[in-house]
């Protein structure tokens, strides 16, 4: 079974942040994707992260189609 979650290191890579920056964003509740504790790990649901990027992609596509 594939992992249904993404750890902090992978999230940091996906969002182009350092591990410290992502931890700060989560602690300050300004990270755009909800996270939760799984044992000692802080993780995000893989499908939620995928939907976040799909939504951002859709917003970007709307912007370029309005300009055309």
Backbone torsions as a table, in degrees:
resi	resn	phi	psi	omega
1	UNK	NA	134.5	177.7
2	UNK	-74.5	143.8	178.4
3	UNK	-59.9	131.7	178.4
4	UNK	-87.0	4.1	-177.1
5	UNK	-129.8	165.6	178.4
6	UNK	-124.2	130.6	179.5
7	UNK	-79.6	172.1	-176.1
8	UNK	-61.1	-41.5	-178.7
9	UNK	-60.2	-46.4	179.5
10	UNK	-66.8	-39.0	176.5
11	UNK	-61.7	-43.3	179.0
12	UNK	-59.5	-43.1	178.4
13	UNK	-63.5	-44.4	-178.8
14	UNK	-62.5	-39.0	-176.4
15	UNK	-93.5	-0.5	178.6
16	UNK	68.7	35.3	-179.5
17	UNK	-117.6	160.8	171.2
18	UNK	-80.3	164.7	178.9
19	UNK	-62.1	-40.0	177.6
20	UNK	-63.8	-42.1	179.9
21	UNK	-64.3	-41.0	-179.2
22	UNK	-68.8	-37.5	176.8
23	UNK	-63.5	-42.0	178.1
24	UNK	-63.4	-44.5	-179.7
25	UNK	-61.3	-40.7	178.6
26	UNK	-66.6	-45.7	-179.1
27	UNK	-62.3	-35.8	-179.2
28	UNK	-89.1	5.8	178.9
29	UNK	55.4	40.7	176.1
30	UNK	-119.8	7.0	175.1
31	UNK	-75.9	133.4	-170.8
32	UNK	-73.4	-8.2	-178.8
33	UNK	-120.7	133.2	178.9
34	UNK	-64.7	142.4	177.9
35	UNK	-124.1	163.6	177.8
36	UNK	-150.1	162.1	179.1
37	UNK	-86.0	135.4	174.6
38	UNK	-127.9	94.2	-170.1
39	UNK	66.3	-123.3	177.7
40	UNK	-90.3	-10.3	-176.7
41	UNK	-86.1	148.6	167.8
42	UNK	-104.7	125.6	-174.3
43	UNK	-136.5	168.1	173.0
44	UNK	-127.5	146.9	177.7
45	UNK	-66.1	130.8	-176.2
46	UNK	-59.6	-40.4	-178.7
47	UNK	-69.1	-34.6	177.4
48	UNK	-65.5	-43.5	178.2
49	UNK	-62.7	-43.9	178.4
50	UNK	-61.0	-41.9	178.9
51	UNK	-67.3	-34.8	176.3
52	UNK	-59.3	-49.6	-178.8
53	UNK	-69.7	-33.4	176.3
54	UNK	-64.3	-40.9	179.0
55	UNK	-65.2	-43.2	177.9
56	UNK	-63.0	-40.0	178.2
57	UNK	-62.0	-45.7	-179.8
58	UNK	-61.7	-41.7	177.7
59	UNK	-61.1	-43.6	179.1
60	UNK	-63.8	-40.6	178.7
61	UNK	-65.8	-37.6	177.1
62	UNK	-61.5	-41.1	-178.8
63	UNK	-64.0	-41.8	-178.2
64	UNK	-77.0	-25.7	177.6
65	UNK	-77.7	-25.6	175.9
66	UNK	-70.0	-30.7	-177.9
67	UNK	-76.9	-24.6	-174.6
68	UNK	-75.9	NA	NA
